[in-house]
Amino acid sequence: RRVELNVYLKGVDNRIAVVILQRNRDRIDVLSDEEMIQAVRFVGLIDGQRVVTGGQDHRAKVWDAANGAVLHTLRGHGASVFSVGFSPDGKFIFSGSGDQTARVWDAASGEELRAFKGDGSQIGSVAFSPDGQRIVTGGGAVRFSPDGRFVAFAEGAAGLQDIHVLRLDGTAAYRITDRPGDDNQPMWSPDG
């Protein structure tokens, strides 16, 4: 059984405070890295707790949240790693980079399984569909709907963002235009 807890604090001092919430016992562990950390995701599994980070050193790292040890260093990107995460079943890790690639890794071994070339711009966000069968990438934040039928992303100039929602075949479902703000993180409600 997998429970993902996106409870973390990323600091500018290359340290991550991971808040681990467990029944009758909460704790905070601190992981540190020599390079500036760009992205972080946490996944909790029955057999342990893992954190994956992406950094300016062109690598992603998988950490044991219980003791702070680096389990795997994922090498292959040619620029900073801006986005990282786990597949819904925790078996795969994804990473997106300024080198215009997204990569899929085996979470148990750290082996690179596949690399995808982008469309000419950095890959700032990568997401698995809820069923783990699809991957979507974008320069900015991309999100699958909870039922996996739609993808949302934001685009626009600072101070004015449009939110686009696409069906899986790429056709537009709807668009929210002229939304004020710099937040380019579209979010779905839990019920979609």
C-alpha positions in Angstrom: 0.0 0.0 0.0 1.3 3.4 -0.9 0.6 6.7 0.8 2.1 9.9 -0.7 2.7 12.7 1.7 3.7 15.9 0.0 4.8 17.4 3.3 8.2 19.0 2.9 10.1 22.2 3.2 12.7 23.0 0.7 15.3 25.5 1.9 17.7 27.7 0.0 20.6 26.3 2.1 20.5 23.0 0.2 18.6 21.3 3.0 15.2 19.7 3.0 13.2 19.2 6.1 11.0 16.2 5.6 8.0 16.0 7.8 7.0 12.4 8.2 3.5 11.9 9.5 2.9 8.5 11.1 0.2 7.2 13.4 1.2 8.1 17.0 4.6 9.4 15.9 5.5 12.4 13.8 9.1 13.4 13.2 11.1 15.8 11.1 14.3 14.6 9.3 16.7 16.9 7.5 18.4 15.9 4.3 21.2 18.0 3.0 23.0 18.1 -0.4 26.1 19.9 -1.6 24.3 21.2 -4.7 21.3 23.5 -4.8 18.1 21.4 -4.8 15.6 22.4 -7.4 12.7 19.9 -6.9 11.6 17.4 -4.2 8.9 14.7 -3.8 8.2 12.3 -1.0 6.6 8.9 -1.2 5.8 6.6 1.8 5.7 2.9 1.4 5.1 0.1 3.8 8.7 -1.0 3.5 10.2 2.5 4.1 10.1 6.2 3.2 11.9 7.7 0.2 12.5 11.2 -1.0 13.6 12.1 -4.5 15.3 15.4 -5.2 16.6 17.1 -8.4 19.4 19.6 -8.4 21.6 22.0 -10.2 24.3 19.3 -10.5 22.2 17.7 -13.3 21.4 14.7 -11.1 18.4 13.4 -9.2 18.9 11.6 -5.9 16.8 9.1 -4.0 17.1 9.4 -0.2 16.1 7.2 2.7 14.0 9.5 4.8 14.5 7.4 7.9 18.3 7.9 8.0 19.2 10.5 5.4 21.3 8.1 3.3 21.4 8.5 -0.5 20.0 5.3 -2.0 20.6 6.2 -5.7 22.2 9.0 -7.7 20.4 9.3 -11.0 22.8 10.5 -13.7 22.0 11.3 -17.3 20.7 14.8 -17.5 22.8 17.6 -19.1 21.3 20.5 -17.1 19.5 21.3 -13.8 16.8 18.9 -12.8 13.6 20.9 -12.2 11.0 18.2 -11.7 11.0 14.8 -10.0 8.4 12.4 -8.7 7.2 8.8 -8.2 4.8 6.8 -10.2 1.5 6.0 -8.4 2.8 2.5 -7.5 6.2 3.8 -6.4 8.1 1.6 -8.9 9.2 4.4 -11.2 10.8 7.8 -10.8 10.5 10.6 -13.4 12.7 13.6 -13.8 12.5 16.7 -16.1 15.4 18.9 -16.9 16.7 22.1 -18.5 18.4 19.8 -21.1 14.9 19.3 -22.7 14.6 15.7 -21.6 12.3 13.8 -19.3 13.6 10.5 -18.0 12.0 7.5 -16.3 14.1 5.5 -13.8 13.6 2.2 -12.0 13.0 3.2 -8.3 14.4 0.0 -6.9 17.7 0.0 -8.8 18.2 3.6 -10.0 18.6 2.4 -13.6 17.5 4.7 -16.4 14.7 3.0 -18.4 13.7 5.7 -20.9 14.5 9.2 -22.0 12.1 11.5 -23.9 13.2 14.5 -25.8 11.1 17.7 -25.4 10.0 20.1 -28.0 12.9 22.6 -27.8 12.4 24.1 -24.3 13.3 23.0 -20.8 11.1 20.5 -19.1 10.0 22.1 -15.9 7.3 19.7 -14.9 6.6 16.0 -15.4 3.6 14.0 -14.1 2.4 10.4 -14.1 -1.3 9.8 -14.7 -3.2 8.3 -11.7 -3.1 4.9 -13.3 0.7 5.2 -14.0 0.2 4.5 -17.7 0.9 8.0 -19.1 3.4 10.7 -18.6 2.9 14.4 -19.4 5.6 17.0 -19.6 5.6 20.8 -19.8 7.8 23.9 -19.4 5.6 24.9 -16.5 3.4 22.9 -14.1 1.3 20.2 -15.6 -1.3 18.1 -13.7 -3.5 15.2 -14.5 -7.0 15.3 -13.2 -7.7 12.7 -10.4 -9.6 10.5 -12.8 -6.8 10.8 -15.4 -9.1 12.0 -18.2 -7.7 15.6 -18.4 -4.4 17.5 -18.1 -4.2 21.1 -16.9 -1.4 23.6 -17.4 -0.9 27.3 -17.1 0.8 29.7 -19.5 1.1 33.5 -19.9 3.1 36.5 -18.9 3.9 37.3 -15.3 0.9 38.7 -13.6 -1.6 37.2 -16.0 -2.0 33.5 -16.5 -4.4 31.3 -18.6 -5.3 27.9 -17.4 -5.8 25.3 -20.1 -7.5 21.9 -19.7 -7.0 19.3 -22.4 -8.5 15.9 -23.0 -6.0 13.1 -23.4 -6.4 13.3 -27.2 -5.0 16.8 -27.0 -8.2 18.7 -27.8 -9.2 21.6 -25.6 -11.8 20.9 -22.9 -11.9 24.4 -21.6 -9.7 27.4 -20.7 -9.8 30.0 -18.0 -8.4 33.3 -19.4 -6.9 36.4 -17.9 -6.5 34.8 -14.5 -4.5 37.3 -12.5 -1.4 36.2 -10.6 2.0 34.7 -11.1 1.1 31.2 -9.8 1.6 28.7 -12.6 0.6 25.7 -10.5 -2.8 24.5 -11.7 -4.4 22.2 -9.1 -7.4 19.9 -9.2 -9.9 19.3 -6.4 -9.8 15.7 -5.1 -13.1 14.9 -6.9 -11.8 16.3 -10.2 
